[in-house]
Amino acid sequence: MTEQAPRNVEELEQRLSQPSAEAIQTLSELPGDLILLGVGGKMGPTLARMARLASDGAGQNRRIIGVSRFSDPELLDRLSQWGIETISCDLLNEAQVDRLPDAPLVVYMMGMKFGASRNPALTWAMNCYAPGLVCRKFRNSRIVAFSSGNVYGMVPSAGRGSRETDALEPVGEYSMTVLGRERMFQYFSEHLQIPTVLLRLNYATELRYGVLVDIAKDVLAGNPIDITMPTVNVIWQAEANAMTLAALNQAAIPARIVNIAGPEMLRVKDVAKRFGELMEKPVHLVGEEGPVAYLNDGSLGHQLLGQVQVTADQMIQWIAQWVLQGGESLNRPTHFQVVSGKF
């Protein structure tokens, strides 16, 4: 192991918030305040903290503003301690969106995935209607908006992964609404001349959640590991955060599309066996490896936004140690095994 695993949540969040040279350089070149919409999600808090640290490192005394409905009061306190202003807002409420402060730099992270099949109307509203409200409000800003590799559909598991120029074949209502979100940002980028970047992410991972955490917890519990989804690629969340901030400098008209993904294509079977070795647990595999998977080719993102430093095996080692010691879990399964597109 090249580096010790974080020993506790405080150390983990510090590590997830350390900006890259590219993030600091970007925030040194772009003036003005930064607002993060949907900051209450899994990536939002450490991304906001990284933006604060990168801005301070760049000598930019800007406001970092986190926007969410904030159902967790503890998160409000934590963000405040990190020097981040907070505003409670429902991004489906046009009046509330209009009252948000103007900011030249916008990161859009809001979306709905889990429960999409049970409540498709809300999923379409959150993933397609809200972006239109945001674009009209922030028509004088540059926007980085999150998307997903799910818009591509599945590709051969032994291949290079989907590239930004590949045809889109979304499966299921969630994937269709994510493509709808992209189309809204693309439309308003050209209609209102908003420099925009769309980040198709597969899959951000840290020690409390992510595809690798799901596999590790199942191995430790002795649960069977379903290998129907045969291959995944993941990226350490700190690097996904840093690439998001660096993407602000890549905003363009029409909207630019960039994949965010790790460079390694990981067989689920091999990952489970590696966890079994590290945790000294037997591994029980079920199902048959399918021929296709959700995979992104992240090479353009590495070229534009920064090279990946944390390898998949490093993440696996850290996660094995964290799970074995009973480290905190967010208890938010990724459901990466789903091949039907129904979430």
Secondary structure, DSSP 8 states (H G I E B T S, - for coil): --S----SHHHHHHHHT---HHHHHHHHHS-S-EEEETTTSSSHHHHHHHHHHHHHHTT----EEEEE----HHHHHHHHHTT-EEEE--TT-HHHHHTS---SEEEE-----TTTTT-HHHHHIIIIIHHHHHHHHTTTSEEEEEEEGGGG--EETTS--B-TTS-----HHHHHHHHHHHHHHHHHHHHTT--EEEEEE--EE-SSSSHHHHHHHHHHHT--EE-SS-EE--EEHHHHHHHHHHGGGG-BSS-EEEEE--S--EEHHHHHHHHHHHHT----EES---SEE--B--HHHHHHH----S-HHHHHHHHHHHHHTT---------TT--SS--
